[in-house]
């Protein structure tokens, strides 16, 4: 095994490189470039934001960040930065970690009634004492920019217009823009959370895919995944989906974001990726999805890289939802 200094110098002896070659090697799959699509979505929003600004006012997003979770702070900072870049007004609320559900509701209620607020985002995860269901029931559905409320989810089940959860909506946008056909194809979603797994399964179903949802109690997960023409991995388990799980030529969407700090694992997963290895040597960690990267690249027909795949779309869709809600409120546009 080579050392971090080997990695930093990119100087790995050839015999230490593990050759990766899968039995059903397809070819190098097309990269579904989330950064590029995210830029396109943002560019398309600019004239709509300009129209709102010149006719009425700038769209406005309220962001509620409870406590001081470091990851949440970074997510919120990025969301506010995206607002600033596009000319969307952001309002930040920073309640303390030990706030009660009732106190939080008192802070959110005025936002629900504020005619100058178009979207309200409550950054997850919330501290354990907060009752998320109560919170979601109180959130004005017309400001539910994340699409997490029972109302928005019910509308999704019925395939009726409402804000859609940003990550799954971003995945659908990516598939659409890369002209990946969905109707009649077999889609397998690994993960059944309310924010990713269930909504993406419903969205694919509404586009006439034949959908299977897998979870931690699924028997023969590899066998289920191998049947997928479109495989969506949203489980939060680093590189758990290996070559045996992927049908040659499948489209693979890797939603997982996992921070790897184990050097041997980084070397095993990215044996030829000098940039990645140098990054690890410098920072002591690297991001990996739920799918083994080399397997995904070699066996799929198209795949989302981590980072740079699904992640950038989540914020772009948050901006899109904010603009849509502002247009509905200020210009009387329909939700469709
Ligand atoms: P959750 O932890 O809420 O859900 C994980 C799901 O995966 C659960 O349904 C769980 O099953 C299932 N699961 C876990 N382990 C296994 C296993 N070994 N086999 C089969 N199924 C399993 O996660 P989220 O949905 O919130 O997020 C999933 C991943 O996506 C995370 O890595 C997260 O960081 C990432 N993410 C990325 C976003 C982005 O913008 N790129 C946005 C949101 C999430 P069960 O229900 O039985 O417990």
Boltz pocket constraint, residues with backbone or C-beta under 6 A from the ligand:
constraints:
  - pocket:
      binder: B
      contacts: [[A, 167], [A, 190], [A, 191], [A, 192], [A, 193], [A, 194], [A, 195], [A, 196], [A, 197], [A, 214], [A, 215], [A, 216], [A, 217], [A, 218], [A, 221], [A, 233], [A, 234], [A, 235], [A, 236], [A, 237], [A, 240], [A, 254], [A, 255], [A, 256], [A, 257], [A, 258], [A, 310], [A, 311], [A, 312], [A, 314]]
      max_distance: 6.0
